[in-house]
Amino acid sequence: MSQDATIAVKGSAVVDDYGIDYTRAVCSQLDALGDQYWEWVHIDLQPAQRRQLAAAQPQTAFPDSFRVFENAWLEANTHISWRLILALWVPTVMLMLAAARWLGLGWARLVGAAFGGLLLWTLVEYVLHRVVFHHEPRNGWERRFHFLAHGIHHKDPWDPTRLVFPPLAGYGITLLLFVGIRLVLPLAPSLATLAGLLIGYLGYDLGHYAWHHARCARGWPHFLKRYHLAHHHKNMDSHFGVSQPLWDLVFRTYGPRR
């Protein structure tokens, strides 16, 4: 689906064919795109364009990344290392499982609840990607939401610092998920179920990073890497599973393999 993006250095600006200056906050320029947004966001920046951008802003912390926000704190929080995801979420999952055991949940029920949470994640991953992230926005608010949630990744899928989910937002969503699960299950099974869901999320987030930045030369990782890159470069209306193809098979969005 992707095409070559044409950008040109104009003084201190780096501007593409749509008039977007990548050295300024891109989020504040989206309204000017109007109905061209959907086309623009799916023309990804190529390595040569990223090098042009780096040459134009050598003093910034991430010179080959385009700017998203004017606010420095918000901008810094768009750049997340996969190591931080491991450091924050692995202890969180372990604490949830330990708390479930401390509350008296037996091993069999703990494993069952965690497996149920893991299976639930696979469906959440699919629905989010297909229904939310690939809903074509129709107004300025929807375009900004789409861009921040998923459009950034399609615009520059090779930016290594914008592949994993920001932890602050992740913990907020986790709290909401816990409240929803707690409405259905007692406390201990809720903790184990949420832990399983987060294990699934970790597999998705770290796997997604690997599909773009690791070699994955053979086996299941190689298959999933090719499967995901087909979504980016062959058909963005298929291959919605990132950590597995289960629900693509169920809902017949498997599509042609790359």
C-alpha positions in Angstrom: 0.0 0.0 0.0 2.9 2.4 0.7 4.3 4.7 -1.9 7.5 6.7 -1.8 7.1 9.9 0.1 8.5 13.0 -1.5 9.8 15.6 0.9 12.1 18.6 0.2 14.3 20.7 2.4 13.2 24.4 2.2 15.4 26.5 4.4 14.9 25.1 7.9 11.7 23.3 6.9 11.3 19.7 5.6 8.0 19.8 3.6 6.2 17.0 1.7 3.9 17.2 -1.3 0.9 17.8 1.0 2.4 20.8 2.6 3.3 19.1 5.9 6.5 20.4 7.6 8.1 17.6 9.5 10.2 19.9 11.7 7.0 21.4 13.1 4.4 19.7 15.2 2.6 17.5 12.7 -0.4 17.0 14.9 -1.3 20.7 14.6 -1.1 20.6 10.8 -3.5 17.7 10.3 -6.6 19.9 9.8 -5.0 21.4 6.7 -5.0 18.0 5.1 -8.8 17.6 5.2 -10.0 14.6 3.2 -6.5 14.0 2.0 -5.4 12.8 5.4 -6.2 9.1 4.8 -4.1 9.0 1.7 -1.3 11.0 3.3 -1.0 8.9 6.4 -0.5 5.7 4.4 2.4 7.0 2.4 5.2 6.1 4.7 8.5 7.9 5.0 11.4 6.0 3.3 15.0 5.8 4.7 16.2 8.5 2.3 13.5 10.9 3.5 14.4 10.1 7.1 18.0 10.9 6.4 16.9 14.2 4.9 15.0 15.0 8.1 18.0 14.1 10.3 20.2 16.4 8.3 17.8 19.3 8.7 17.4 18.9 12.5 20.8 17.6 13.9 20.4 19.3 17.3 17.2 17.4 18.3 17.2 14.4 20.5 15.7 12.2 17.8 16.8 13.9 14.5 15.4 11.3 12.1 11.9 11.4 13.8 9.3 13.9 12.8 7.9 16.2 15.5 4.4 15.3 16.8 3.8 17.9 19.5 5.0 21.4 20.2 5.0 20.7 23.9 8.4 19.3 24.9 7.0 16.9 27.6 4.4 15.5 25.3 6.9 15.1 22.5 9.3 13.3 24.7 6.6 10.8 25.7 6.1 9.8 22.1 9.6 8.2 22.2 9.5 5.0 24.2 12.2 2.3 24.4 11.1 -1.4 24.3 13.3 -1.9 27.3 11.2 0.4 29.4 8.1 -1.7 28.5 9.8 -4.8 29.8 11.0 -3.0 33.0 7.6 -1.7 33.8 5.2 -4.4 32.7 6.9 -7.6 33.7 7.0 -6.6 37.4 3.4 -5.5 37.1 2.3 -8.9 35.8 4.3 -10.7 38.5 2.7 -8.6 41.2 -0.8 -9.3 39.9 -0.2 -13.1 39.8 1.4 -13.0 43.3 -1.6 -11.0 44.6 -4.0 -13.5 43.1 -2.2 -16.3 44.9 -2.0 -14.4 48.1 -5.8 -13.9 47.9 -6.2 -17.7 47.8 -6.6 -18.5 44.1 -5.4 -22.0 43.4 -2.8 -22.8 40.8 -5.3 -24.4 38.4 -7.7 -21.5 38.6 -4.9 -19.0 38.3 -3.5 -20.6 35.2 -7.0 -20.9 33.7 -7.8 -17.3 34.4 -4.5 -16.1 33.0 -5.0 -18.2 29.9 -8.5 -16.7 29.5 -7.0 -13.2 29.7 -4.4 -14.1 27.1 -7.1 -15.3 24.7 -9.1 -12.2 25.5 -6.1 -10.1 24.5 -5.9 -11.7 21.0 -9.5 -10.6 20.4 -8.8 -7.1 21.8 -5.7 -6.8 19.6 -7.7 -7.7 16.5 -10.8 -5.5 17.2 -8.6 -2.5 18.1 -6.5 -2.8 15.0 -9.3 -3.5 12.6 -12.2 -1.5 14.0 -10.6 1.4 15.8 -7.2 1.9 14.2 -8.4 1.4 10.7 -11.6 3.4 10.9 -11.2 6.2 8.3 -11.7 9.5 10.2 -14.2 12.1 8.9 -13.4 15.2 10.9 -10.5 16.9 12.6 -11.0 15.3 16.1 -11.1 11.8 14.5 -8.0 12.5 12.4 -6.0 13.6 15.4 -7.1 10.6 17.4 -6.3 8.2 14.6 -2.9 9.8 14.0 -1.9 9.6 17.6 -3.2 6.1 18.1 -2.0 4.5 14.9 -1.4 6.9 12.1 2.1 7.8 13.4 3.1 4.2 12.9 1.8 3.9 9.4 3.4 7.2 8.5 6.8 6.1 9.8 6.8 2.4 10.5 10.5 2.2 10.9 10.9 4.7 13.8 12.3 2.5 16.6 11.2 4.8 19.4 7.5 5.0 18.3 6.6 1.3 18.1 5.6 0.5 21.7 2.7 1.9 23.6 3.4 4.8 26.0 3.3 3.4 29.6 1.3 6.3 31.1 -1.5 5.7 28.7 -1.1 2.0 29.1 -1.5 2.1 32.9 -4.7 4.2 32.5 -6.2 1.7 30.0 -5.2 -1.2 32.3 -7.1 0.4 35.2 -10.2 0.7 33.0 -9.9 -2.9 31.9 -9.5 -4.0 35.5 -12.7 -2.2 36.5 -14.5 -3.9 33.6 -13.2 -7.4 34.5 -14.0 -6.8 38.2 -17.6 -6.2 37.3 -17.7 -9.9 36.1 -15.2 -11.7 38.3 -14.1 -11.7 42.0 -10.9 -9.9 42.8 -8.4 -12.8 42.7 -9.5 -14.2 39.3 -9.8 -10.6 38.0 -6.1 -10.0 38.8 -5.1 -13.3 37.2 -7.2 -12.6 34.1 -5.7 -9.1 33.7 -2.2 -10.5 34.2 -2.9 -12.9 31.3 -4.2 -10.1 29.2 -1.0 -8.1 29.9 1.2 -11.0 29.0 -0.6 -11.0 25.6 -0.1 -7.3 25.3 3.6 -7.7 26.0 3.9 -10.4 23.3 2.1 -8.0 20.9 4.2 -4.9 21.8 7.6 -6.6 21.8 6.7 -8.8 18.9 5.7 -5.7 16.9 9.0 -4.1 17.6 10.8 -7.3 16.5 8.8 -7.5 13.2 10.1 -4.1 12.3 13.6 -4.2 13.8 14.8 -7.7 14.3 16.0 -10.2 11.7 13.6 -13.0 12.5 15.2 -15.3 10.0 13.2 -18.5 10.5 10.3 -20.2 12.2 7.2 -18.6 13.7 8.8 -15.1 14.2 9.8 -15.1 10.5 6.2 -15.9 9.5 4.7 -13.2 11.8 7.2 -10.6 10.5 6.3 -11.3 6.9 2.6 -11.5 7.9 2.7 -8.0 9.5 4.8 -6.4 6.8 2.1 -7.6 4.3 -0.3 -5.4 6.2 1.9 -2.4 5.7 3.1 -3.0 2.2 0.5 -5.2 0.4 -3.0 -4.8 1.8 -3.8 -2.6 4.9 -7.3 -4.0 4.9 -6.1 -7.5 5.9 -3.5 -9.1 8.3 -4.9 -7.3 11.4 -3.4 -9.7 13.8 0.1 -8.7 15.0 1.0 -11.3 17.6 -1.0 -14.1 15.8 -3.4 -14.6 12.8 -6.1 -16.4 14.8 -8.9 -13.8 14.4 -7.9 -13.0 10.8 -8.7 -16.6 10.1 -12.0 -16.5 12.0 -13.2 -13.3 10.3 -11.7 -14.0 6.9 -9.3 -11.1 6.8 -6.3 -13.3 6.4 -5.6 -11.9 2.9 -2.7 -12.6 0.6 0.6 -13.4 2.2 3.6 -11.2 1.4 
